[in-house]
Amino acid sequence: MLTKIYITLSRKITPSRARHILNTQKMDKSTLHLLLSKCGIKINPSAIVAPPLHFDKGLISIDADTFINFDCVFLDNGGIHIGKN
């Protein structure tokens, strides 16, 4: 509950803080999407992400109908775009 309040009230969350929250707290899909968007990751509402997820800068864009499985590692220094399906 406190995690959701913190995420909702924060204007921006650093990628390292977001990664820590994502990988240590259980949260519903809407809270997870809000957390990822506040650290700079562009994610479509229909995308599914299964934590834990590892990334560096938050330079990731995830389109519709995409499934990211657990323990995925993104080396996103140059940016990553994942298209539909």
Long-range contacts (C-beta under 8 A, 24 or more apart in sequence): 3-27, 3-31, 4-31, 7-31, 7-34, 7-35, 7-38, 8-34, 10-38, 11-38, 12-38, 12-39, 13-38, 13-39, 14-39, 15-39, 15-40, 15-55, 15-56, 15-57, 15-58, 18-58, 19-53, 19-54, 19-55, 22-51, 22-52, 22-53, 23-51, 23-52, 23-53, 23-54
